[in-house]
Amino acid sequence: MIPLSTLAKDAADFVNSEFNLALEKSKVKAYSHENWKRFCDLNNLDANAEGAYIPEAYSAYVNRDNPAVIPNLFHELFGHGLFCEHSQLGKDLIKILNERKDAKPFLYSLIDTRVQALGLCKQNIGNYEGFALWLEALLCKQTGNQTIWELKESTLPHEDLSILRYFQDAEQTLTRFGFMSQLGFPKNHTLENIVNLLRHIYDEQFNNISIAMLYGSQKPYSDIDLFIVSQNRSKNYFNGWLDIYELNVEEFKERIKNLDISITDPLFTGKLITGDDCYVEKLKQSILKMTITPKAIKFNLSKAKELEECLPYFNGSLRDERTCLSYIESYSKNAEALMSGRKLLTLKALKV
């Protein structure tokens, strides 16, 4: 049998190349069958368990004499290890363990999506175990251990098999990049990742997109903010990590005339990911030359008032409330700047 250290290196190489992730803290300890029984007894674990991961210690443990030791290694060390080290959900778990030494409420209570938008399951235990099952299957395939995985898969309890299929379907629906992002992993994206994601989400309507721009902080653990101009109807879309602000081309043109700060900010701070670069540059130049009108001032003031009236209807969504308050302030400040004859155009400039 191939040494576990070699298998771990092969898995680590794939994880690094595919996800730009690496285990930084997690280690693995392999026990003989006899010592595994002793380990389980000492730690109050089921002796029939094939492996274990202790999050607060970043430690994985496996029975090296178990026929399924390879998938078990991938499950415990990489599945749970990467989740706890790099997923925002796993980081929250570690924080709770360090503060209270009791992760049960976090793992087993129902998720309030208004507060915690990330994850694929209604309970975090599903996200924690589901990701580990999904990754052990993937790593077995990538390291040439498909046959061993199939043997283990045939013995999985119905509940585990169901959640594995759910996660595999989610990967197909979201794309692998979207799947990892939905589970709170850092979004080490390329522009190609984003374009592929948009093609997947929009399908045939992707061809209706005139402009797509990536803007916002663009940090690994921040939302991905996209501004889109298209022939589609205007809409906002948010799923916990992807925030799409889409305007129909006609509404877009009208808002440009009114120097709408929600339009000028992505235009002047974002990166074009699809569309005509020359057209975008011409738009920016026309905005810079544009005369400030009473209509534009009135528009920004009215948008601030309109958003103020929406505040009572967010039903406990802290994220939506914070976003709304932020744009109330931005529209108000933009109107004040326009009244004084200044075109600041970006949110950063408004805060100076």
C-alpha atoms as a printed R data frame, in Angstrom:
    type eleno elety resid chain resno       x      y       z
1   ATOM     1    CA   MET     A     1   0.000  0.000   0.000
2   ATOM     2    CA   ILE     A     2   1.147  3.559  -0.792
3   ATOM     3    CA   PRO     A     3   2.356  5.353   2.366
4   ATOM     4    CA   LEU     A     4  -0.200  7.758   3.850
5   ATOM     5    CA   SER     A     5   2.360 10.566   3.664
6   ATOM     6    CA   THR     A     6   2.599 10.110  -0.123
7   ATOM     7    CA   LEU     A     7  -1.190 10.076  -0.477
8   ATOM     8    CA   ALA     A     8  -1.445 13.211   1.667
9   ATOM     9    CA   LYS     A     9   1.139 14.972  -0.516
10  ATOM    10    CA   ASP     A    10  -0.707 14.005  -3.712
11  ATOM    11    CA   ALA     A    11  -3.955 15.315  -2.236
12  ATOM    12    CA   ALA     A    12  -2.264 18.498  -1.012
13  ATOM    13    CA   ASP     A    13  -0.824 19.157  -4.488
14  ATOM    14    CA   PHE     A    14  -4.268 18.851  -6.073
15  ATOM    15    CA   VAL     A    15  -5.941 21.062  -3.443
16  ATOM    16    CA   ASN     A    16  -3.289 23.718  -3.955
17  ATOM    17    CA   SER     A    17  -3.540 23.716  -7.753
18  ATOM    18    CA   GLU     A    18  -7.341 23.481  -7.871
19  ATOM    19    CA   PHE     A    19  -8.370 25.759  -4.983
20  ATOM    20    CA   ASN     A    20  -5.201 27.682  -4.098
21  ATOM    21    CA   LEU     A    21  -5.546 26.306  -0.552
22  ATOM    22    CA   ALA     A    22  -3.158 24.493   1.759
23  ATOM    23    CA   LEU     A    23  -3.362 22.932   5.182
24  ATOM    24    CA   GLU     A    24  -1.529 25.268   7.543
25  ATOM    25    CA   LYS     A    25  -2.358 23.835  10.973
26  ATOM    26    CA   SER     A    26  -4.030 20.457  10.568
27  ATOM    27    CA   LYS     A    27  -2.005 17.288  11.187
28  ATOM    28    CA   VAL     A    28  -2.899 13.608  11.023
29  ATOM    29    CA   LYS     A    29  -2.144 10.730  13.392
30  ATOM    30    CA   ALA     A    30  -2.603  7.154  12.159
31  ATOM    31    CA   TYR     A    31  -3.131  4.355  14.717
32  ATOM    32    CA   SER     A    32  -2.908  0.589  14.408
33  ATOM    33    CA   HIS     A    33  -6.211 -1.213  14.890
34  ATOM    34    CA   GLU     A    34  -5.397 -2.040  18.510
35  ATOM    35    CA   ASN     A    35  -4.246  1.480  19.344
36  ATOM    36    CA   TRP     A    36  -7.269  2.903  17.561
37  ATOM    37    CA   LYS     A    37  -9.553  1.063  19.989
38  ATOM    38    CA   ARG     A    38  -7.556  2.462  22.886
39  ATOM    39    CA   PHE     A    39  -7.728  5.977  21.398
40  ATOM    40    CA   CYS     A    40 -11.509  5.734  21.012
41  ATOM    41    CA   ASP     A    41 -11.944  4.521  24.581
42  ATOM    42    CA   LEU     A    42  -9.807  7.340  25.989
43  ATOM    43    CA   ASN     A    43 -11.662 10.004  23.984
44  ATOM    44    CA   ASN     A    44 -15.162  8.611  24.406
45  ATOM    45    CA   LEU     A    45 -15.516  7.893  20.672
46  ATOM    46    CA   ASP     A    46 -17.418  5.070  19.031
47  ATOM    47    CA   ALA     A    47 -14.909  2.233  18.536
48  ATOM    48    CA   ASN     A    48 -16.547  1.531  15.161
49  ATOM    49    CA   ALA     A    49 -15.653  5.013  13.929
50  ATOM    50    CA   GLU     A    50 -13.160  4.996  11.065
51  ATOM    51    CA   GLY     A    51 -11.676  8.426  11.758
52  ATOM    52    CA   ALA     A    52 -12.073 11.619  13.734
53  ATOM    53    CA   TYR     A    53 -11.172 15.292  13.539
54  ATOM    54    CA   ILE     A    54 -10.818 17.490  16.615
55  ATOM    55    CA   PRO     A    55 -11.413 21.057  15.357
56  ATOM    56    CA   GLU     A    56  -9.972 22.994  18.303
57  ATOM    57    CA   ALA     A    57  -6.735 20.960  18.052
58  ATOM    58    CA   TYR     A    58  -6.680 20.952  14.211
59  ATOM    59    CA   SER     A    59  -5.975 17.224  14.511
60  ATOM    60    CA   ALA     A    60  -7.148 14.347  12.335
61  ATOM    61    CA   TYR     A    61  -7.018 10.718  13.482
62  ATOM    62    CA   VAL     A    62  -7.477  7.564  11.397
63  ATOM    63    CA   ASN     A    63  -7.313  3.793  11.824
64  ATOM    64    CA   ARG     A    64  -4.509  2.862   9.443
65  ATOM    65    CA   ASP     A    65  -5.604 -0.801   9.384
66  ATOM    66    CA   ASN     A    66  -9.094  0.012   8.150
67  ATOM    67    CA   PRO     A    67  -9.648 -1.005   4.485
68  ATOM    68    CA   ALA     A    68 -11.038  2.492   3.810
69  ATOM    69    CA   VAL     A    69  -8.088  4.325   5.364
70  ATOM    70    CA   ILE     A    70  -7.369  6.300   2.161
71  ATOM    71    CA   PRO     A    71 -10.808  7.939   1.804
72  ATOM    72    CA   ASN     A    72 -10.927  8.306   5.599
73  ATOM    73    CA   LEU     A    73  -7.612 10.197   5.510
74  ATOM    74    CA   PHE     A    74  -8.967 12.519   2.826
75  ATOM    75    CA   HIS     A    75 -12.228 12.999   4.740
76  ATOM    76    CA   GLU     A    76 -10.712 13.825   8.129
77  ATOM    77    CA   LEU     A    77  -7.509 15.650   7.221
78  ATOM    78    CA   PHE     A    78  -8.539 17.531   4.089
79  ATOM    79    CA   GLY     A    79 -12.332 17.618   4.343
80  ATOM    80    CA   HIS     A    80 -12.569 18.785   7.938
81  ATOM    81    CA   GLY     A    81  -9.109 20.354   8.058
82  ATOM    82    CA   LEU     A    82  -9.617 22.677   5.093
83  ATOM    83    CA   PHE     A    83 -13.142 23.503   6.253
84  ATOM    84    CA   CYS     A    84 -11.993 24.506   9.743
85  ATOM    85    CA   GLU     A    85  -8.916 26.377   8.568
86  ATOM    86    CA   HIS     A    86 -10.247 28.232   5.532
87  ATOM    87    CA   SER     A    87 -14.050 28.251   5.349
88  ATOM    88    CA   GLN     A    88 -15.777 31.156   7.088
89  ATOM    89    CA   LEU     A    89 -18.189 28.606   8.560
90  ATOM    90    CA   GLY     A    90 -15.286 26.566   9.916
91  ATOM    91    CA   LYS     A    91 -13.602 29.660  11.329
92  ATOM    92    CA   ASP     A    92 -16.848 30.454  13.163
93  ATOM    93    CA   LEU     A    93 -16.865 26.903  14.552
94  ATOM    94    CA   ILE     A    94 -13.311 27.264  15.865
95  ATOM    95    CA   LYS     A    95 -14.174 30.615  17.423
96  ATOM    96    CA   ILE     A    96 -17.145 29.116  19.264
97  ATOM    97    CA   LEU     A    97 -15.093 26.139  20.442
98  ATOM    98    CA   ASN     A    98 -12.380 28.434  21.779
99  ATOM    99    CA   GLU     A    99 -14.891 30.675  23.538
100 ATOM   100    CA   ARG     A   100 -17.347 28.148  24.932
101 ATOM   101    CA   LYS     A   101 -15.906 24.677  24.363
102 ATOM   102    CA   ASP     A   102 -19.366 23.797  23.081
103 ATOM   103    CA   ALA     A   103 -20.012 23.754  19.339
104 ATOM   104    CA   LYS     A   104 -23.302 21.873  19.514
105 ATOM   105    CA   PRO     A   105 -25.589 24.933  19.223
106 ATOM   106    CA   PHE     A   106 -23.667 26.133  16.171
107 ATOM   107    CA   LEU     A   107 -23.484 22.737  14.515
108 ATOM   108    CA   TYR     A   108 -26.989 21.459  15.162
109 ATOM   109    CA   SER     A   109 -29.312 24.443  15.474
110 ATOM   110    CA   LEU     A   110 -31.229 25.607  12.395
111 ATOM   111    CA   ILE     A   111 -29.473 28.301  10.384
112 ATOM   112    CA   ASP     A   112 -31.159 31.713  10.201
113 ATOM   113    CA   THR     A   113 -30.337 32.703   6.605
114 ATOM   114    CA   ARG     A   114 -31.001 36.369   7.405
115 ATOM   115    CA   VAL     A   115 -27.952 36.288   9.684
116 ATOM   116    CA   GLN     A   116 -25.846 33.491   8.154
117 ATOM   117    CA   ALA     A   117 -26.199 33.504   4.395
118 ATOM   118    CA   LEU     A   118 -23.433 30.992   3.648
119 ATOM   119    CA   GLY     A   119 -23.744 27.217   3.537
120 ATOM   120    CA   LEU     A   120 -25.762 24.672   1.588
121 ATOM   121    CA   CYS     A   121 -27.628 22.943   4.424
122 ATOM   122    CA   LYS     A   122 -30.127 24.035   7.070
123 ATOM   123    CA   GLN     A   123 -27.700 22.978   9.807
124 ATOM   124    CA   ASN     A   124 -23.961 23.553   9.914
125 ATOM   125    CA   ILE     A   125 -23.346 19.882  10.718
126 ATOM   126    CA   GLY     A   126 -24.606 19.219   7.189
127 ATOM   127    CA   ASN     A   127 -22.144 21.721   5.721
128 ATOM   128    CA   TYR     A   128 -19.305 20.332   7.866
129 ATOM   129    CA   GLU     A   129 -19.901 16.673   6.969
130 ATOM   130    CA   GLY     A   130 -21.191 17.284   3.457
131 ATOM   131    CA   PHE     A   131 -18.053 19.079   2.356
132 ATOM   132    CA   ALA     A   132 -15.812 16.371   3.839
133 ATOM   133    CA   LEU     A   133 -17.759 13.628   2.000
134 ATOM   134    CA   TRP     A   134 -17.656 15.607  -1.252
135 ATOM   135    CA   LEU     A   135 -13.908 16.232  -0.987
136 ATOM   136    CA   GLU     A   136 -12.932 12.667  -0.069
137 ATOM   137    CA   ALA     A   137 -14.785 11.434  -3.177
138 ATOM   138    CA   LEU     A   138 -13.056 14.058  -5.334
139 ATOM   139    CA   LEU     A   139  -9.596 13.367  -3.905
140 ATOM   140    CA   CYS     A   140  -9.959  9.610  -4.342
141 ATOM   141    CA   LYS     A   141 -10.741 10.209  -8.017
142 ATOM   142    CA   GLN     A   142  -7.883 12.678  -8.494
143 ATOM   143    CA   THR     A   143  -5.261 10.480  -6.793
144 ATOM   144    CA   GLY     A   144  -6.168  7.253  -8.594
145 ATOM   145    CA   ASN     A   145  -8.059  5.682  -5.701
146 ATOM   146    CA   GLN     A   146 -11.497  5.513  -7.324
147 ATOM   147    CA   THR     A   147 -11.913  1.772  -6.725
148 ATOM   148    CA   ILE     A   148 -11.293  2.108  -2.985
149 ATOM   149    CA   TRP     A   149 -13.733  5.000  -2.861
150 ATOM   150    CA   GLU     A   150 -16.421  2.993  -4.648
151 ATOM   151    CA   LEU     A   151 -16.063  0.216  -2.093
152 ATOM   152    CA   LYS     A   152 -16.505  2.664   0.764
153 ATOM   153    CA   GLU     A   153 -19.339  4.500  -1.025
154 ATOM   154    CA   SER     A   154 -21.274  1.231  -1.286
155 ATOM   155    CA   THR     A   155 -21.256  0.970   2.527
156 ATOM   156    CA   LEU     A   156 -22.238  4.557   3.335
157 ATOM   157    CA   PRO     A   157 -25.386  5.040   5.418
158 ATOM   158    CA   HIS     A   158 -28.344  6.395   3.464
159 ATOM   159    CA   GLU     A   159 -28.087  9.763   5.211
160 ATOM   160    CA   ASP     A   160 -24.432 10.214   4.228
161 ATOM   161    CA   LEU     A   161 -25.086  9.089   0.672
162 ATOM   162    CA   SER     A   162 -27.963 11.571   0.352
163 ATOM   163    CA   ILE     A   163 -25.908 14.527   1.538
164 ATOM   164    CA   LEU     A   164 -23.018 13.516  -0.744
165 ATOM   165    CA   ARG     A   165 -25.351 13.501  -3.762
166 ATOM   166    CA   TYR     A   166 -26.787 16.848  -2.660
167 ATOM   167    CA   PHE     A   167 -23.309 18.395  -2.532
168 ATOM   168    CA   GLN     A   168 -22.288 16.893  -5.869
169 ATOM   169    CA   ASP     A   169 -25.458 18.303  -7.443
170 ATOM   170    CA   ALA     A   170 -24.719 21.684  -5.836
171 ATOM   171    CA   GLU     A   171 -21.277 21.693  -7.442
172 ATOM   172    CA   GLN     A   172 -22.860 21.159 -10.857
173 ATOM   173    CA   THR     A   173 -25.446 23.877 -10.241
174 ATOM   174    CA   LEU     A   174 -23.080 26.503  -8.819
175 ATOM   175    CA   THR     A   175 -19.843 25.571 -10.680
176 ATOM   176    CA   ARG     A   176 -16.950 24.379  -8.534
177 ATOM   177    CA   PHE     A   177 -15.859 27.963  -7.892
178 ATOM   178    CA   GLY     A   178 -19.383 28.942  -6.833
179 ATOM   179    CA   PHE     A   179 -19.718 25.813  -4.695
180 ATOM   180    CA   MET     A   180 -16.577 26.640  -2.705
181 ATOM   181    CA   SER     A   181 -17.651 30.263  -2.362
182 ATOM   182    CA   GLN     A   182 -21.086 29.254  -1.066
183 ATOM   183    CA   LEU     A   183 -19.352 27.260   1.670
184 ATOM   184    CA   GLY     A   184 -17.390 30.317   2.767
185 ATOM   185    CA   PHE     A   185 -13.979 29.520   1.323
186 ATOM   186    CA   PRO     A   186 -11.783 32.419   0.155
187 ATOM   187    CA   LYS     A   187 -12.660 33.546  -3.345
188 ATOM   188    CA   ASN     A   188  -9.277 33.446  -5.065
189 ATOM   189    CA   HIS     A   189 -10.897 34.170  -8.373
190 ATOM   190    CA   THR     A   190  -9.703 35.056 -11.837
191 ATOM   191    CA   LEU     A   191 -11.698 37.071 -14.353
192 ATOM   192    CA   GLU     A   192 -12.143 33.795 -16.245
193 ATOM   193    CA   ASN     A   193 -13.779 32.255 -13.135
194 ATOM   194    CA   ILE     A   194 -16.262 35.129 -13.004
195 ATOM   195    CA   VAL     A   195 -17.098 35.004 -16.715
196 ATOM   196    CA   ASN     A   196 -17.643 31.231 -16.534
197 ATOM   197    CA   LEU     A   197 -19.845 31.727 -13.476
198 ATOM   198    CA   LEU     A   198 -21.953 34.316 -15.296
199 ATOM   199    CA   ARG     A   199 -22.290 32.059 -18.330
200 ATOM   200    CA   HIS     A   200 -23.486 29.297 -16.038
201 ATOM   201    CA   ILE     A   201 -25.970 31.507 -14.158
202 ATOM   202    CA   TYR     A   202 -27.354 33.362 -17.163
203 ATOM   203    CA   ASP     A   203 -27.254 30.537 -19.703
204 ATOM   204    CA   GLU     A   204 -28.705 31.913 -22.975
205 ATOM   205    CA   GLN     A   205 -29.327 35.322 -21.420
206 ATOM   206    CA   PHE     A   206 -25.568 35.800 -21.040
207 ATOM   207    CA   ASN     A   207 -25.593 37.112 -24.628
208 ATOM   208    CA   ASN     A   208 -27.905 39.935 -23.468
209 ATOM   209    CA   ILE     A   209 -25.141 41.369 -21.265
210 ATOM   210    CA   SER     A   210 -23.553 44.562 -22.619
211 ATOM   211    CA   ILE     A   211 -21.300 45.381 -19.673
212 ATOM   212    CA   ALA     A   212 -20.188 43.347 -16.643
213 ATOM   213    CA   MET     A   213 -17.845 44.919 -14.133
214 ATOM   214    CA   LEU     A   214 -16.205 43.540 -11.008
215 ATOM   215    CA   TYR     A   215 -16.033 46.159  -8.262
216 ATOM   216    CA   GLY     A   216 -16.068 46.498  -4.464
217 ATOM   217    CA   SER     A   217 -13.254 45.427  -2.129
218 ATOM   218    CA   GLN     A   218 -12.460 42.200  -4.066
219 ATOM   219    CA   LYS     A   219 -10.956 40.633  -0.935
220 ATOM   220    CA   PRO     A   220 -10.943 36.805  -0.642
221 ATOM   221    CA   TYR     A   221 -13.584 36.689   2.123
222 ATOM   222    CA   SER     A   222 -15.695 39.585   0.807
223 ATOM   223    CA   ASP     A   223 -18.744 39.307  -1.424
224 ATOM   224    CA   ILE     A   224 -18.101 39.335  -5.151
225 ATOM   225    CA   ASP     A   225 -19.781 42.524  -6.398
226 ATOM   226    CA   LEU     A   226 -20.817 42.619 -10.043
227 ATOM   227    CA   PHE     A   227 -22.405 45.500 -11.929
228 ATOM   228    CA   ILE     A   228 -24.195 44.414 -15.095
229 ATOM   229    CA   VAL     A   229 -25.896 46.310 -17.905
230 ATOM   230    CA   SER     A   230 -28.060 44.151 -20.147
231 ATOM   231    CA   GLN     A   231 -31.160 43.762 -22.268
232 ATOM   232    CA   ASN     A   232 -32.685 41.808 -19.366
233 ATOM   233    CA   ARG     A   233 -34.958 43.384 -16.776
234 ATOM   234    CA   SER     A   234 -33.275 45.249 -13.928
235 ATOM   235    CA   LYS     A   235 -32.743 43.188 -10.758
236 ATOM   236    CA   ASN     A   236 -30.620 42.672  -7.661
237 ATOM   237    CA   TYR     A   237 -29.333 39.203  -6.770
238 ATOM   238    CA   PHE     A   238 -27.559 38.065  -3.596
239 ATOM   239    CA   ASN     A   239 -26.909 34.536  -2.347
240 ATOM   240    CA   GLY     A   240 -24.474 35.092   0.518
241 ATOM   241    CA   TRP     A   241 -21.309 35.705  -1.481
242 ATOM   242    CA   LEU     A   242 -22.322 36.876  -4.965
243 ATOM   243    CA   ASP     A   243 -23.953 40.300  -5.257
244 ATOM   244    CA   ILE     A   244 -25.232 41.168  -8.748
245 ATOM   245    CA   TYR     A   245 -26.601 44.643  -9.464
246 ATOM   246    CA   GLU     A   246 -28.146 44.477 -12.928
247 ATOM   247    CA   LEU     A   247 -29.755 47.318 -14.852
248 ATOM   248    CA   ASN     A   248 -31.626 47.235 -18.113
249 ATOM   249    CA   VAL     A   249 -29.722 49.290 -20.685
250 ATOM   250    CA   GLU     A   250 -32.467 51.924 -20.955
251 ATOM   251    CA   GLU     A   251 -32.635 52.450 -17.188
252 ATOM   252    CA   PHE     A   252 -28.843 52.531 -17.117
253 ATOM   253    CA   LYS     A   253 -28.738 55.400 -19.641
254 ATOM   254    CA   GLU     A   254 -31.328 57.370 -17.683
255 ATOM   255    CA   ARG     A   255 -29.469 56.931 -14.411
256 ATOM   256    CA   ILE     A   256 -26.196 58.072 -15.963
257 ATOM   257    CA   LYS     A   257 -27.886 61.374 -16.857
258 ATOM   258    CA   ASN     A   258 -28.766 61.739 -13.171
259 ATOM   259    CA   LEU     A   259 -25.208 60.944 -11.988
260 ATOM   260    CA   ASP     A   260 -26.499 58.042  -9.892
261 ATOM   261    CA   ILE     A   261 -23.686 57.184  -7.469
262 ATOM   262    CA   SER     A   262 -24.612 53.469  -7.576
263 ATOM   263    CA   ILE     A   263 -23.764 53.574 -11.315
264 ATOM   264    CA   THR     A   264 -20.779 55.886 -11.416
265 ATOM   265    CA   ASP     A   265 -18.978 54.064  -8.601
266 ATOM   266    CA   PRO     A   266 -18.644 50.679 -10.381
267 ATOM   267    CA   LEU     A   267 -17.932 52.392 -13.705
268 ATOM   268    CA   PHE     A   268 -15.012 54.364 -12.291
269 ATOM   269    CA   THR     A   269 -13.645 51.819  -9.791
270 ATOM   270    CA   GLY     A   270 -14.439 48.439 -11.333
271 ATOM   271    CA   LYS     A   271 -12.705 46.050 -13.731
272 ATOM   272    CA   LEU     A   272 -14.430 45.259 -16.999
273 ATOM   273    CA   ILE     A   273 -14.877 41.496 -17.285
274 ATOM   274    CA   THR     A   274 -17.060 41.414 -20.380
275 ATOM   275    CA   GLY     A   275 -18.101 44.128 -22.808
276 ATOM   276    CA   ASP     A   276 -16.547 46.767 -25.026
277 ATOM   277    CA   ASP     A   277 -13.713 48.581 -23.250
278 ATOM   278    CA   CYS     A   278 -13.834 51.512 -25.697
279 ATOM   279    CA   TYR     A   279 -17.560 51.974 -25.044
280 ATOM   280    CA   VAL     A   280 -17.002 52.035 -21.280
281 ATOM   281    CA   GLU     A   281 -14.198 54.591 -21.629
282 ATOM   282    CA   LYS     A   282 -16.440 56.815 -23.766
283 ATOM   283    CA   LEU     A   283 -19.151 56.565 -21.108
284 ATOM   284    CA   LYS     A   284 -16.710 57.641 -18.418
285 ATOM   285    CA   GLN     A   285 -15.485 60.580 -20.473
286 ATOM   286    CA   SER     A   286 -19.053 61.713 -21.169
287 ATOM   287    CA   ILE     A   287 -19.827 61.560 -17.428
288 ATOM   288    CA   LEU     A   288 -16.741 63.646 -16.627
289 ATOM   289    CA   LYS     A   289 -17.895 66.311 -19.113
290 ATOM   290    CA   MET     A   290 -21.550 66.177 -18.056
291 ATOM   291    CA   THR     A   291 -23.223 69.284 -16.671
292 ATOM   292    CA   ILE     A   292 -24.750 68.975 -13.193
293 ATOM   293    CA   THR     A   293 -28.496 69.564 -13.471
294 ATOM   294    CA   PRO     A   294 -31.230 70.266 -10.890
295 ATOM   295    CA   LYS     A   295 -32.819 66.996 -12.069
296 ATOM   296    CA   ALA     A   296 -29.701 65.001 -11.092
297 ATOM   297    CA   ILE     A   297 -29.660 66.609  -7.633
298 ATOM   298    CA   LYS     A   298 -33.356 65.902  -7.163
299 ATOM   299    CA   PHE     A   299 -32.873 62.297  -8.325
300 ATOM   300    CA   ASN     A   300 -30.168 61.546  -5.714
301 ATOM   301    CA   LEU     A   301 -32.220 63.185  -2.954
302 ATOM   302    CA   SER     A   302 -35.312 61.202  -3.948
303 ATOM   303    CA   LYS     A   303 -33.337 57.918  -3.993
304 ATOM   304    CA   ALA     A   304 -32.167 58.573  -0.420
305 ATOM   305    CA   LYS     A   305 -35.749 59.249   0.675
306 ATOM   306    CA   GLU     A   306 -37.052 56.189  -1.181
307 ATOM   307    CA   LEU     A   307 -34.530 53.954   0.586
308 ATOM   308    CA   GLU     A   308 -35.388 55.465   3.986
309 ATOM   309    CA   GLU     A   309 -38.985 54.419   3.422
310 ATOM   310    CA   CYS     A   310 -37.824 50.846   2.692
311 ATOM   311    CA   LEU     A   311 -35.945 50.415   5.979
312 ATOM   312    CA   PRO     A   312 -38.895 49.096   8.065
313 ATOM   313    CA   TYR     A   313 -39.495 46.233   5.610
314 ATOM   314    CA   PHE     A   314 -36.245 44.270   5.893
315 ATOM   315    CA   ASN     A   315 -37.670 41.824   8.468
316 ATOM   316    CA   GLY     A   316 -34.513 41.376  10.508
317 ATOM   317    CA   SER     A   317 -32.067 41.072   7.596
318 ATOM   318    CA   LEU     A   318 -29.038 42.835   9.081
319 ATOM   319    CA   ARG     A   319 -27.123 42.701   5.830
320 ATOM   320    CA   ASP     A   320 -29.923 44.345   3.815
321 ATOM   321    CA   GLU     A   321 -30.438 46.962   6.510
322 ATOM   322    CA   ARG     A   322 -26.738 47.867   6.589
323 ATOM   323    CA   THR     A   323 -26.608 48.067   2.788
324 ATOM   324    CA   CYS     A   324 -29.681 50.268   2.703
325 ATOM   325    CA   LEU     A   325 -28.307 52.632   5.357
326 ATOM   326    CA   SER     A   326 -25.035 52.852   3.471
327 ATOM   327    CA   TYR     A   327 -26.760 53.875   0.241
328 ATOM   328    CA   ILE     A   328 -29.036 56.363   2.035
329 ATOM   329    CA   GLU     A   329 -25.870 58.085   3.242
330 ATOM   330    CA   SER     A   330 -24.200 57.835  -0.190
331 ATOM   331    CA   TYR     A   331 -27.144 59.284  -2.129
332 ATOM   332    CA   SER     A   332 -27.514 62.080   0.423
333 ATOM   333    CA   LYS     A   333 -23.822 62.988   0.286
334 ATOM   334    CA   ASN     A   334 -23.822 62.761  -3.497
335 ATOM   335    CA   ALA     A   335 -26.742 65.193  -3.685
336 ATOM   336    CA   GLU     A   336 -24.904 67.604  -1.352
337 ATOM   337    CA   ALA     A   337 -21.759 67.393  -3.480
338 ATOM   338    CA   LEU     A   338 -23.711 68.003  -6.681
339 ATOM   339    CA   MET     A   339 -25.418 71.022  -5.115
340 ATOM   340    CA   SER     A   340 -21.985 72.471  -4.431
341 ATOM   341    CA   GLY     A   341 -20.927 71.803  -8.031
342 ATOM   342    CA   ARG     A   342 -18.745 68.752  -7.357
343 ATOM   343    CA   LYS     A   343 -18.932 65.436  -9.221
344 ATOM   344    CA   LEU     A   344 -17.267 62.950  -6.862
345 ATOM   345    CA   LEU     A   345 -18.491 59.838  -8.750
346 ATOM   346    CA   THR     A   346 -17.144 57.163  -6.361
347 ATOM   347    CA   LEU     A   347 -18.098 56.007  -2.865
348 ATOM   348    CA   LYS     A   348 -14.505 56.444  -1.737
349 ATOM   349    CA   ALA     A   349 -14.487 60.085  -2.844
350 ATOM   350    CA   LEU     A   350 -17.746 60.715  -0.940
351 ATOM   351    CA   LYS     A   351 -16.105 59.547   2.296
352 ATOM   352    CA   VAL     A   352 -13.111 61.900   2.043
